[in-house]
Amino acid sequence: MANLKDIKSRINSVQNTKKITKAMKMVAAAKVKKAESTVKAARPFSDELLHLFRKMLATVGEYSSSGLKVERALDNYAELLKPREIKAEGLLVMTSNKGLAGAYNANVIKAAFKRIKENRENGIKTYVYPVGLKAISAFKHKQNGDFILKQGYMAIANEPTATGATIIAEDLAVDFVSGELDSIDVFTTHFNNMMSYNVVAWEILPVKVEKGEEHDVDPLMVFEPSPHGILQQIVPMYITNSIYQALLEANASELASRMTAMSAASNNAEDMITNLTVDYNKARQWAITQELVEIVSGANVVNN
């Protein structure tokens, strides 16, 4: 029979753990509502921007950077949209800075490593841009020559902002325009609801426009100053917004996953406390019975 003191110590330990998991669940629940509202409010704009972007690409046809004022890599839309043979791919992998979020981080990292393996088999070089401490740590510890680890982004994983998305977009654009990258994919999670999400890979560049789809612009639409000038504004907006939307989706999914994981942990802790309490009562009853037996036995010896 287990020692009463040891069982009591385990009960106290599990109770303290339950307090922590319950507090983390409440914090995540408070944040996930706001994150859910933000991500759902941003989706219509992202969808419409992509729709407009594809319509313009299908309408403009040929485009060139000649005559355009290019102050940053994101402004060089002609190079960013130039079709290329895919020899090097950039993967922007989004995770969180903290753990205790169930399988959220592991699922995203696993999907990214699967793509890296496919690229290796197809002779495509892979460059990884990790977002969040979990991705940074995972790729640092698993460098095996199958991929090249680029700069990581940790601060933005805590609080997704358009400014942070612009910084990432410019870094990716610099490598794309220089010819280091031929395509860019974002590995993130699509937030479904409080209970579920799924890992997705969004292809940012190159943008594919399917011929025959309804991408024709209204003939009455007039572009000012020119279609090329508008494209130079829309391309950076499209890339930045795609990254920002991915960050929002990842943040909401992480909080929902953490809330679910901490809820399960709290329930498990409650079950453990119940079982340990039963064991404690059994051990206590056994100790009392043992004392009574010893008293009765001693009394019998004295009487005899």
Beta strands, then each sheet from edge to edge (+ up, - down):
strand 1: 88-94
strand 2: 125-131
strand 3: 148-149
strand 4: 183-193
strand 5: 196-205
sheet 1: 3+ 2+ 1+ 4+ 5-
end
